[in-house]
Amino acid sequence: MDKPIVYTEHALVAMAERGLDSQWVERTVRNPQWTELDPNDPVVVRRFRAVPERGNRYLRVACVETVENIRIVSAFLDRRARPR
């Protein structure tokens, strides 16, 4: 069973301001093309995936996964992202 996904207030505001669909965010979190640790906070993992609905630009989702859930911290289309 998939862990529940919860959104911080910051993530919800960022998604609304950037026109990001929650389906894209959840698809990225559950099935990323690649991941990397956040260099400023080792608890935060960045998950990346191309979004066909946005010209295959890469969506970066910063999240914290615990035993209970996956908390979305932020999300944005990352112009500099390149698959690892």
Buried (B, 14 or more C-beta within 10 A) or exposed (E): EEEEBBBBEEBEEBBEEEEBEBEBBBBBBEEBBEBEEBEEEEEBBBBBBBBEEBEEBBBBBBBBBEEEEBBBBBBBBBEEBEEE
